[in-house]
């Protein structure tokens, strides 16, 4: 008997639907006509044991116990999941072949692997266990996946990475939360000071941005425009480029701070002759943006529709599980396997039938085109989020589901259009010895940007999060041509503070965290795309900071509360910046690719934790004096909801609980 262990019932039912009929439904499993069975995990069936499972005295929160570091890690069955574990125990004994059908990411890999280990599977049965990777719940896609089983042991590094992440979150979150909650009580703060490996650096980003805005002092700066005329009576403008001699009157960003200097330039150029010094024309092209991963979809949906990260994730899960209209959404990949290109005509046809408005009135997509999205080297357990081969009935979708489906479908269709092409011309002009520049852009082929026609009516944001650029025009010019500067114009502007974070910009910060890393040595190690958290956890981390009253929303902006500010200003700098955590996340990613060993990750983490606990004991969190603690957050805020991303630990009665990232 083959036993398929799915991550949750919806995936289990999708697998069972393509097995030999008739199907017989049991309690917690489905048996096919040939005797094969499908069962499921309902998310994690096991959870990290509480500290008191290692020593009874750890039930009390005392600083002298810290840091608590288990020698041998313990997992325990979740209370409500004991029945399903019992079902799996019986089926595993009966089975001759096991198939891990967890979701195609590191957490999905771990949650099935950990139950297989918990049930004591060893020897040949463990060695021969297979891995089923399903990204599309439609029957034809599930059948294809069943024909492409791999050995489960190929994915041991992915599982190890997820296990290391889980243990790191437990170690860091539990120890740091206990340490600072205990210290907080000494200055009169009565709430739980939840510290997490990922959540706290994210909170730190918001707090520092808020402080930067609060402390910002605006200052004036000045620009000069030359209003020019070329015969016959064709007018345009060019902007002054200050010379090196102007440096003493400029700031570090190259802005002129002296009004007198700018006024002098205006006076010198008005009514003067101008000479075209240089013309540089260049043909440029812009390829279509890649299909979405979850974070990029969340960022674009936040910009375009004002959706929170959690709303996008929940909507995607519905489109994936209930409607079966998109592929697996918790993906961090923006690439597709080469073999998937053969399905392009079918997927394009499906999209056109369900959402004809996407291509109405424009060139038809060319299924023979192959963008850089198809790249086997960039795809492993999962691929980019794309439409499935099921025709959408848009009238049956909620407004959010329709918006997200169309967004995913449009991004996929872009792969089958030529590049957007334009000619960029840069002109340098000399007026009274001063240099002025202007730039023009002339569109030559719309290519994939034809697909943006519908979205522009609702938003000025392009499908890849870019602001639509105005196409400036200039008259035909030649080098050495004499122009007339009719007048100079003084523009007085004010420096602007940075903007508060929004859902879109906070997610963008999490997915490209290297921009916010201060240590140059760590920044060298990180890639531009390295991030904090995973596709599956980022939305949950942001929501958790709201539930714990560390962050609040003010319209579309996200700001820190007094509690959030007090916590960040009480913690050591290294615990509040993304440097350390970004490096750990990079190592976890390397571990999943067999480039880093488990101990090479855990040992430095434990050493750093020792240092942080010692530091916590030496300083009182005075920034929290007089700050009122928020109402206790509910237990459900750190239960694992259906799949991945949030802590599974229970809160002891009448005792504050150390929580994870």
C-alpha positions as CSV (number, residue, x, y, z in Angstrom):
1,X,0.0,0.0,0.0
2,X,1.3,3.5,-0.9
3,X,0.5,6.1,1.8
4,X,0.5,9.7,0.6
5,X,0.9,12.1,3.6
6,X,-0.4,15.6,2.6
7,X,0.0,18.8,4.4
8,X,-3.7,19.4,4.8
9,X,-7.0,17.8,3.8
10,X,-7.5,20.0,0.7
11,X,-4.3,18.7,-0.8
12,X,-5.1,15.2,0.3
13,X,-8.5,15.3,-1.4
14,X,-6.9,16.6,-4.6
15,X,-4.5,13.6,-4.6
16,X,-7.3,11.1,-3.8
17,X,-9.4,12.5,-6.7
18,X,-7.0,11.1,-9.3
19,X,-6.5,7.7,-7.6
20,X,-8.5,4.6,-8.7
21,X,-12.2,4.8,-8.0
22,X,-14.3,4.2,-6.0
23,X,-12.9,6.0,-3.0
24,X,-13.7,5.1,0.6
25,X,-13.5,7.9,3.1
26,X,-12.3,7.0,6.6
27,X,-11.7,9.1,9.7
28,X,-8.7,11.2,8.7
29,X,-7.9,9.3,5.5
30,X,-9.2,8.3,2.1
31,X,-8.6,4.8,0.6
32,X,-8.5,4.2,-3.2
33,X,-9.9,1.2,-5.0
34,X,-6.4,-0.3,-5.3
35,X,-5.8,0.0,-1.6
36,X,-3.5,3.0,-1.7
37,X,-4.3,5.7,1.0
38,X,-4.1,9.4,1.4
39,X,-3.9,11.0,4.8
40,X,-2.9,14.5,6.0
41,X,-1.2,16.5,8.8
42,X,-3.5,19.5,9.2
43,X,-0.4,21.7,9.5
44,X,2.2,20.8,12.1
45,X,1.0,17.9,14.3
46,X,4.0,18.3,16.6
47,X,5.3,21.4,18.4
48,X,8.5,22.3,20.3
49,X,8.2,21.3,23.9
50,X,7.9,24.0,26.6
51,X,11.0,24.8,28.7
52,X,9.6,23.0,31.7
53,X,9.7,19.7,29.6
54,X,13.4,20.0,30.0
55,X,13.5,20.9,33.7
56,X,10.4,21.6,35.9
57,X,12.0,24.7,37.5
58,X,11.9,26.4,34.0
59,X,8.1,26.9,34.5
60,X,9.0,29.9,36.6
61,X,10.5,32.8,34.8
62,X,13.9,33.5,36.5
63,X,16.8,35.3,35.0
64,X,19.4,32.9,36.4
65,X,17.9,30.1,34.3
66,X,18.9,31.9,31.0
67,X,19.8,31.0,28.4
68,X,17.9,27.7,28.3
69,X,19.5,25.6,25.5
70,X,18.3,22.0,25.2
71,X,21.0,19.3,24.8
72,X,18.4,17.0,23.2
73,X,15.5,18.6,21.5
74,X,12.0,17.4,22.4
75,X,8.8,17.6,20.2
76,X,5.4,16.8,21.6
77,X,2.1,16.1,19.8
78,X,-0.4,19.0,19.8
79,X,-3.2,18.1,22.1
80,X,-6.0,18.4,19.5
81,X,-4.0,16.5,16.9
82,X,-3.5,13.3,18.9
83,X,-6.3,11.6,17.0
84,X,-4.8,12.3,13.5
85,X,-1.4,11.1,14.8
86,X,-3.0,7.9,15.8
87,X,-4.6,7.5,12.3
88,X,-1.2,8.1,10.7
89,X,0.5,5.7,13.0
90,X,-1.8,2.8,11.9
91,X,-1.5,3.7,8.2
92,X,2.3,4.1,8.3
93,X,2.6,0.6,9.8
94,X,0.3,-0.8,7.0
95,X,2.1,1.0,4.2
96,X,4.9,-0.5,2.1
97,X,5.7,2.9,0.5
98,X,5.5,6.4,2.0
99,X,5.1,9.6,0.0
100,X,5.8,13.0,1.5
101,X,3.1,15.3,0.0
102,X,3.8,18.4,2.1
103,X,3.5,21.8,0.4
104,X,6.5,22.5,-1.9
105,X,8.6,24.6,0.5
106,X,10.9,24.0,3.5
107,X,8.1,24.1,6.1
108,X,6.0,21.7,4.1
109,X,8.9,19.4,3.8
110,X,9.6,19.5,7.5
111,X,6.1,19.0,8.8
112,X,5.7,15.6,7.0
113,X,9.3,14.6,7.7
114,X,8.9,15.3,11.5
115,X,5.8,13.1,11.8
116,X,7.5,10.3,9.9
117,X,10.4,10.5,12.3
118,X,8.0,10.8,15.3
119,X,6.3,7.5,14.2
120,X,9.7,5.8,14.2
121,X,10.0,5.0,10.5
122,X,13.5,3.5,9.8
123,X,15.5,1.4,7.4
124,X,14.4,0.6,3.8
125,X,10.9,2.2,4.3
126,X,12.5,5.5,5.2
127,X,15.3,5.3,2.6
128,X,12.7,4.6,-0.2
129,X,10.2,7.3,0.9
130,X,9.2,9.5,-2.1
131,X,8.5,13.2,-2.5
132,X,5.4,14.5,-4.3
133,X,5.6,18.2,-5.3
134,X,2.2,19.6,-6.2
135,X,1.8,23.3,-7.2
136,X,-1.6,23.0,-8.9
137,X,-4.6,21.2,-7.4
138,X,-6.4,20.6,-10.7
139,X,-6.6,16.9,-11.6
140,X,-4.4,17.0,-14.7
141,X,-1.7,18.8,-12.8
142,X,-1.8,16.4,-9.9
143,X,-1.6,13.4,-12.3
144,X,1.5,15.0,-13.9
145,X,3.1,15.5,-10.4
146,X,2.4,11.8,-9.5
147,X,4.4,10.8,-12.6
148,X,7.4,12.9,-11.4
149,X,8.0,11.5,-7.9
150,X,11.5,12.0,-6.4
151,X,13.3,10.4,-3.5
152,X,12.4,12.2,-0.3
153,X,16.0,12.0,0.9
154,X,16.9,14.5,-1.8
155,X,15.1,17.1,0.3
156,X,16.9,16.4,3.6
157,X,18.7,19.8,3.4
158,X,15.4,21.6,2.9
159,X,14.0,19.8,6.0
160,X,17.1,20.5,8.0
161,X,16.9,24.2,7.2
162,X,13.3,24.3,8.4
163,X,14.2,22.5,11.6
164,X,17.1,24.9,12.2
165,X,14.8,27.8,11.7
166,X,12.3,26.4,14.1
167,X,14.9,25.8,16.8
168,X,16.5,29.2,16.3
169,X,13.1,30.9,16.7
170,X,12.5,28.9,19.9
171,X,16.0,29.6,21.4
172,X,16.0,33.3,20.5
173,X,12.4,34.1,21.1
174,X,11.9,32.2,24.4
175,X,15.2,33.4,26.0
176,X,15.1,37.0,24.9
177,X,11.4,37.4,25.7
178,X,11.9,36.0,29.3
179,X,15.0,38.1,29.8
180,X,13.4,41.4,28.8
181,X,10.1,40.7,30.4
182,X,11.8,40.0,33.7
183,X,14.0,43.2,33.4
184,X,10.9,45.2,32.3
185,X,9.2,44.4,35.6
186,X,12.0,46.0,37.4
187,X,11.2,49.4,35.8
188,X,7.4,49.0,36.3
189,X,6.4,47.6,32.9
190,X,3.9,44.7,33.5
191,X,3.4,43.3,30.0
192,X,5.2,40.6,28.1
193,X,8.1,42.1,26.1
194,X,8.0,39.7,23.1
195,X,11.3,39.6,21.3
196,X,11.7,37.6,18.1
197,X,14.5,36.7,15.7
198,X,12.6,38.3,12.8
199,X,9.8,40.3,14.3
200,X,12.1,42.6,16.4
201,X,14.4,43.8,13.6
202,X,11.3,44.5,11.5
203,X,9.9,46.6,14.4
204,X,13.3,48.3,14.6
205,X,13.0,49.4,11.0
206,X,9.7,51.1,11.7
207,X,10.8,52.7,14.9
208,X,14.0,54.1,13.3
209,X,12.0,55.4,10.3
210,X,9.5,57.1,12.7
211,X,12.3,58.7,14.7
212,X,14.0,59.9,11.5
213,X,10.8,61.5,10.4
214,X,10.2,63.1,13.8
215,X,13.7,64.5,13.9
216,X,13.8,65.7,10.3
217,X,14.5,69.3,9.7
218,X,13.5,70.5,6.2
219,X,15.8,72.9,4.3
220,X,15.3,74.8,1.1
221,X,17.3,74.0,-2.1
222,X,17.2,75.6,-5.5
223,X,17.2,74.5,-9.1
224,X,17.3,76.5,-12.4
225,X,15.4,75.8,-15.6
226,X,16.3,77.3,-18.9
227,X,13.3,77.9,-21.2
228,X,14.7,77.4,-24.7
229,X,13.4,78.0,-28.2
230,X,14.6,76.2,-31.4
231,X,13.5,77.4,-34.8
232,X,10.8,77.3,-35.9
233,X,9.3,78.3,-32.5
234,X,9.7,74.9,-30.8
235,X,10.1,75.3,-27.1
236,X,11.5,73.0,-24.4
237,X,13.3,73.2,-21.1
238,X,16.7,72.1,-19.8
239,X,18.0,71.8,-16.2
240,X,21.1,73.5,-14.8
241,X,24.0,71.1,-13.8
242,X,26.1,72.9,-11.2
243,X,29.9,72.8,-11.8
244,X,32.6,71.8,-9.3
245,X,33.0,75.5,-8.4
246,X,29.5,75.4,-6.9
247,X,30.4,72.5,-4.5
248,X,30.8,74.8,-1.4
249,X,27.2,75.8,-1.8
250,X,25.7,72.3,-2.2
251,X,24.7,69.5,0.2
252,X,26.0,65.9,0.0
253,X,23.2,65.0,-2.4
254,X,24.2,67.6,-4.9
255,X,21.5,70.1,-4.2
256,X,22.2,73.8,-4.3
257,X,21.5,75.5,-1.0
258,X,22.4,79.1,-1.9
259,X,19.5,81.0,-3.4
260,X,21.8,83.9,-4.4
261,X,23.9,81.5,-6.5
262,X,20.8,80.1,-8.3
263,X,19.4,83.7,-8.8
264,X,22.8,84.7,-10.3
265,X,22.5,81.8,-12.8
266,X,18.9,82.9,-13.8
267,X,20.1,86.4,-14.4
268,X,23.1,85.3,-16.5
269,X,21.2,83.0,-18.9
270,X,18.0,85.0,-19.5
271,X,18.0,86.3,-23.1
272,X,21.3,84.6,-24.0
273,X,22.3,82.4,-26.8
274,X,22.5,78.7,-26.2
275,X,24.6,76.1,-28.0
276,X,23.8,72.3,-28.4
277,X,27.1,70.8,-27.1
278,X,26.2,67.1,-27.2
279,X,23.4,64.7,-28.3
280,X,23.4,61.1,-27.3
281,X,20.5,59.0,-28.6
282,X,20.2,55.3,-27.6
283,X,17.7,52.6,-28.4
284,X,16.7,50.9,-25.3
285,X,14.4,48.0,-24.4
286,X,12.8,46.7,-21.2
287,X,11.9,43.0,-20.9
288,X,8.7,41.9,-19.3
289,X,8.8,41.6,-15.5
290,X,9.0,38.0,-14.3
291,X,6.0,36.1,-13.0
292,X,5.1,36.7,-9.4
293,X,6.4,35.1,-6.2
294,X,4.3,35.8,-3.1
295,X,6.2,38.8,-1.8
296,X,6.2,40.6,-5.2
297,X,2.5,39.9,-5.6
298,X,1.9,41.3,-2.0
299,X,3.9,44.4,-2.8
300,X,2.1,45.2,-6.1
301,X,-1.4,44.4,-4.5
302,X,-0.6,46.8,-1.6
303,X,0.4,49.5,-4.1
304,X,-2.5,49.0,-6.5
305,X,-5.3,47.9,-4.3
306,X,-4.3,48.8,-0.8
307,X,-4.4,45.2,0.4
308,X,-2.5,44.1,3.4
309,X,0.0,41.2,3.1
310,X,-2.3,38.9,5.0
311,X,-5.2,39.7,2.8
312,X,-3.2,38.9,-0.3
313,X,-2.0,35.6,1.2
314,X,-5.5,34.6,2.3
315,X,-6.9,35.5,-1.1
316,X,-4.2,33.5,-2.8
317,X,-4.9,30.5,-0.6
318,X,-8.5,30.7,-1.6
319,X,-7.7,30.9,-5.3
320,X,-5.3,28.0,-4.9
321,X,-7.3,25.6,-2.7
322,X,-11.0,26.5,-3.3
323,X,-11.1,27.8,-6.8
324,X,-7.9,26.0,-8.2
325,X,-7.2,29.0,-10.4
326,X,-3.6,29.7,-9.5
327,X,-0.6,27.5,-8.6
328,X,0.9,27.2,-5.1
329,X,1.1,30.7,-3.7
330,X,3.6,30.5,-0.9
331,X,6.5,30.5,-3.4
332,X,9.7,32.5,-3.3
333,X,10.5,31.7,-6.9
334,X,9.8,33.9,-9.9
335,X,10.9,31.3,-12.4
336,X,9.3,28.4,-14.2
337,X,10.6,24.9,-15.3
338,X,11.4,24.6,-19.0
339,X,8.9,21.8,-19.5
340,X,6.1,24.1,-18.3
341,X,6.5,26.1,-21.5
342,X,4.8,23.3,-23.4
343,X,1.6,24.2,-21.4
344,X,1.7,27.8,-22.4
345,X,-0.8,27.6,-25.3
346,X,-3.3,25.9,-23.0
347,X,-2.8,28.3,-20.1
348,X,-3.0,31.4,-22.4
349,X,-6.2,30.0,-24.0
350,X,-7.7,29.4,-20.5
351,X,-6.9,32.9,-19.4
352,X,-8.4,34.4,-22.5
353,X,-11.6,32.5,-22.0
354,X,-12.0,33.5,-18.4
355,X,-10.6,37.0,-18.6
356,X,-10.8,38.2,-22.2
357,X,-10.6,41.8,-21.1
358,X,-6.9,41.4,-20.4
359,X,-6.0,41.2,-24.1
360,X,-9.0,42.9,-25.7
361,X,-8.0,45.4,-28.3
362,X,-4.3,44.6,-28.2
363,X,-1.9,42.2,-29.9
364,X,-2.5,38.6,-29.1
365,X,0.1,36.9,-26.8
366,X,2.6,34.7,-28.7
367,X,2.9,31.3,-27.0
368,X,6.1,30.6,-29.0
369,X,8.0,33.3,-27.2
370,X,10.1,32.1,-24.2
371,X,11.1,34.8,-21.7
372,X,13.9,34.4,-19.2
373,X,11.3,33.2,-16.7
374,X,11.8,29.6,-18.0
375,X,15.0,28.5,-16.2
376,X,15.4,25.1,-14.6
377,X,18.4,26.3,-12.7
378,X,16.2,28.7,-10.7
379,X,13.5,26.2,-9.9
380,X,13.5,23.4,-7.3
381,X,10.6,22.5,-5.1
382,X,8.3,25.2,-6.4
383,X,8.0,27.7,-9.2
384,X,6.4,31.2,-9.8
385,X,2.7,31.8,-9.2
386,X,0.8,31.5,-12.5
387,X,-2.7,30.8,-13.6
388,X,-3.8,27.1,-13.9
389,X,-5.5,25.5,-16.9
390,X,-8.9,26.0,-15.2
391,X,-11.1,28.6,-16.8
392,X,-12.0,31.4,-14.3
393,X,-15.6,32.4,-13.7
394,X,-14.8,35.9,-12.5
395,X,-18.4,36.5,-11.5
396,X,-18.1,33.8,-8.8
397,X,-15.0,35.4,-7.2
398,X,-15.0,38.0,-4.5
399,X,-13.6,41.5,-5.5
400,X,-10.3,40.7,-3.9
401,X,-10.1,37.2,-5.6
402,X,-10.8,38.8,-9.0
403,X,-8.2,41.5,-8.5
404,X,-5.5,39.0,-7.5
405,X,-6.4,36.5,-10.2
406,X,-6.2,39.2,-12.9
407,X,-2.9,40.4,-11.5
408,X,-1.4,37.0,-11.6
409,X,-2.8,36.2,-15.1
410,X,-1.6,39.6,-16.6
411,X,1.9,39.0,-15.2
412,X,1.9,35.5,-16.8
413,X,0.7,36.9,-20.2
414,X,3.5,39.4,-20.2
415,X,6.0,36.6,-20.8
416,X,4.5,36.2,-24.3
417,X,5.0,39.7,-25.6
418,X,8.1,41.4,-27.1
419,X,10.2,43.8,-25.0
420,X,9.0,47.4,-24.5
421,X,11.2,49.5,-26.8
422,X,12.0,53.2,-26.7
423,X,14.6,55.8,-27.8
424,X,16.3,57.8,-25.1
425,X,17.9,61.1,-26.1
426,X,20.1,63.1,-23.7
427,X,21.0,66.6,-24.8
428,X,23.7,68.9,-23.2
429,X,23.5,72.6,-23.8
430,X,25.9,75.4,-22.9
431,X,24.4,78.8,-21.9
432,X,26.7,81.6,-20.7
433,X,29.4,79.0,-19.8
434,X,27.0,76.9,-17.8
435,X,25.9,73.3,-18.5
436,X,22.2,72.4,-18.9
437,X,20.7,69.0,-19.6
438,X,17.5,67.6,-20.8
439,X,16.3,64.0,-21.6
440,X,13.6,62.8,-23.9
441,X,12.0,59.4,-24.3
442,X,10.3,58.3,-27.5
443,X,8.3,55.1,-27.4
444,X,9.0,52.8,-30.5
445,X,7.2,49.6,-29.5
446,X,4.8,49.0,-26.6
447,X,5.4,45.2,-26.4
448,X,4.3,43.8,-23.0
449,X,3.2,47.2,-21.8
450,X,0.1,46.9,-24.0
451,X,-1.3,44.8,-21.1
452,X,-1.2,47.7,-18.8
453,X,-4.0,49.5,-20.6
454,X,-6.7,48.2,-18.3
455,X,-4.9,48.8,-15.1
456,X,-4.1,52.4,-15.8
457,X,-7.7,53.4,-15.4
458,X,-7.6,52.3,-11.8
459,X,-4.0,53.1,-10.8
460,X,-0.9,55.0,-12.0
461,X,1.2,52.1,-10.9
462,X,2.6,49.6,-13.4
463,X,2.4,45.9,-13.0
464,X,5.9,45.7,-11.7
465,X,5.5,48.4,-9.0
466,X,7.0,51.1,-11.2
467,X,5.4,54.6,-11.6
468,X,4.4,55.2,-15.2
469,X,7.0,57.5,-16.7
470,X,5.9,60.5,-18.7
471,X,7.3,60.6,-22.2
472,X,9.1,63.9,-22.5
473,X,9.6,65.3,-26.0
474,X,12.2,67.7,-27.5
475,X,12.4,69.1,-31.0
476,X,15.0,67.6,-33.5
477,X,18.4,69.0,-32.7
478,X,21.9,68.9,-34.1
479,X,25.3,69.3,-32.4
480,X,26.4,72.9,-32.6
481,X,22.9,74.2,-33.2
482,X,22.3,77.7,-31.8
483,X,19.2,78.1,-29.6
484,X,17.7,81.0,-27.7
485,X,17.3,81.0,-23.9
486,X,14.1,83.1,-23.5
487,X,14.4,83.1,-19.7
488,X,15.7,81.4,-16.7
489,X,13.4,80.1,-14.0
490,X,14.3,79.7,-10.3
491,X,12.6,76.7,-8.6
492,X,12.6,76.8,-4.8
493,X,12.0,73.4,-3.3
494,X,12.2,71.8,0.2
495,X,14.0,68.7,1.2
496,X,11.4,66.0,2.2
497,X,11.6,63.6,5.1
498,X,11.6,59.9,4.4
499,X,8.1,58.4,4.1
500,X,6.5,56.2,6.8
501,X,6.4,52.6,6.0
502,X,3.3,51.1,4.3
503,X,2.4,47.4,3.7
504,X,4.1,47.6,0.4
505,X,7.3,49.3,1.5
506,X,7.7,47.2,4.6
507,X,7.3,44.0,2.6
508,X,9.8,45.4,0.1
509,X,12.2,46.1,3.0
510,X,11.8,42.5,4.2
511,X,12.5,41.0,0.8
512,X,15.5,43.2,0.0
513,X,16.9,43.6,3.5
514,X,20.5,44.2,2.4
515,X,19.6,47.9,1.8
516,X,19.0,48.3,5.6
517,X,22.0,46.3,6.8
518,X,24.6,48.6,8.4
519,X,27.6,46.2,8.7
520,X,29.5,46.4,5.4
521,X,31.0,42.9,5.9
522,X,27.5,41.3,6.3
523,X,26.2,43.4,3.4
524,X,29.0,41.9,1.2
525,X,27.6,38.4,1.9
526,X,24.0,39.2,1.2
527,X,22.4,39.2,-2.2
528,X,20.0,42.0,-3.2
529,X,17.1,39.5,-2.9
530,X,18.0,38.2,0.5
531,X,15.2,38.8,3.0
532,X,13.9,38.4,6.5
533,X,11.4,35.6,7.0
534,X,10.0,33.5,4.2
535,X,7.2,34.0,1.7
536,X,5.0,32.0,4.0
537,X,5.8,33.9,7.2
538,X,6.2,37.6,6.3
539,X,2.5,38.4,6.3
540,X,2.1,36.7,9.7
541,X,5.1,38.5,11.2
542,X,3.7,41.9,10.2
543,X,0.2,41.0,11.6
544,X,1.8,39.7,14.8
545,X,3.4,43.1,15.4
546,X,-0.1,44.7,15.1
547,X,-1.7,42.1,17.4
548,X,1.0,42.6,20.0
549,X,0.3,46.4,19.9
550,X,3.9,47.2,18.7
551,X,2.6,48.7,15.5
552,X,-0.6,50.5,14.4
553,X,-2.0,51.7,11.1
554,X,-2.7,55.4,10.4
555,X,-4.5,55.3,7.1
556,X,-2.1,53.5,4.7
557,X,1.0,54.2,6.8
558,X,2.4,51.9,9.5
559,X,3.9,53.5,12.7
560,X,5.2,52.2,16.0
561,X,3.4,52.5,19.2
562,X,4.9,53.8,22.5
563,X,5.4,50.2,23.5
564,X,7.1,49.3,20.2
565,X,9.4,52.3,20.6
566,X,10.1,51.6,24.2
567,X,11.0,48.0,23.4
568,X,13.4,48.9,20.6
569,X,15.1,51.6,22.6
570,X,15.6,49.1,25.5
571,X,17.2,46.3,23.5
572,X,20.8,46.1,22.4
573,X,21.4,47.6,18.9
574,X,22.3,44.2,17.4
575,X,18.9,42.8,18.4
576,X,17.0,45.6,16.7
577,X,18.8,45.8,13.3
578,X,18.4,43.3,10.5
579,X,22.2,42.6,10.2
580,X,22.4,39.5,12.4
581,X,19.1,38.0,11.4
582,X,19.7,38.7,7.7
583,X,23.0,36.7,8.0
584,X,21.1,33.9,9.7
585,X,18.5,33.8,7.0
586,X,21.2,33.7,4.4
587,X,22.7,30.7,6.2
588,X,19.4,29.0,6.4
589,X,19.0,29.4,2.7
590,X,22.5,28.1,2.1
591,X,21.7,25.1,4.3
592,X,18.7,24.2,2.1
593,X,21.2,24.2,-0.9
594,X,23.7,21.9,1.0
595,X,26.2,24.8,1.3
596,X,26.0,25.2,5.1
597,X,25.9,22.6,7.8
598,X,23.4,22.6,10.7
599,X,26.0,23.1,13.4
600,X,27.7,25.9,11.5
601,X,24.5,27.8,11.8
602,X,23.4,26.8,15.4
603,X,26.7,27.3,17.2
604,X,27.3,31.0,16.4
605,X,23.6,31.6,17.1
606,X,23.9,30.1,20.6
607,X,27.1,32.0,21.3
608,X,25.4,35.3,20.3
609,X,22.5,34.4,22.5
610,X,24.8,34.0,25.5
611,X,26.2,37.4,24.8
612,X,22.7,39.0,24.4
613,X,21.4,37.5,27.7
614,X,24.5,38.8,29.6
615,X,23.9,42.2,28.1
616,X,20.2,42.1,29.1
617,X,21.1,41.4,32.7
618,X,23.5,44.3,32.9
619,X,21.1,47.1,31.7
620,X,17.5,48.0,32.8
621,X,15.0,48.8,30.0
622,X,14.5,52.4,31.2
623,X,12.9,53.4,27.9
624,X,9.8,51.5,29.1
625,X,9.4,53.4,32.3
626,X,5.9,54.9,32.5
627,X,4.8,53.1,29.3
628,X,1.4,51.3,29.8
629,X,1.4,47.7,28.7
630,X,-1.3,46.8,26.0
631,X,-4.1,44.3,26.6
632,X,-2.7,40.7,26.4
633,X,-2.7,39.3,22.9
634,X,-4.9,36.3,22.3
635,X,-3.7,32.8,22.1
636,X,-4.8,32.5,18.5
637,X,-2.3,35.1,17.4
638,X,0.5,32.6,17.5
639,X,-1.3,29.4,16.5
640,X,-0.3,27.9,13.2
641,X,-3.1,28.8,10.9
642,X,-3.7,26.0,8.4
643,X,-0.1,26.0,7.2
644,X,3.0,27.9,7.9
645,X,4.6,30.9,9.5
646,X,3.5,31.3,13.1
647,X,4.5,29.9,16.4
648,X,2.7,26.8,17.6
649,X,3.5,27.1,21.3
650,X,0.7,27.3,23.9
651,X,0.5,30.0,26.6
652,X,0.7,28.6,30.1
653,X,-2.1,29.6,32.4
654,X,-1.5,32.9,34.2
655,X,2.1,33.0,32.9
656,X,3.4,35.2,30.1
657,X,4.8,33.1,27.3
658,X,8.0,33.5,25.4
659,X,7.1,33.7,21.7
660,X,8.9,33.1,18.5
661,X,9.7,35.3,15.5
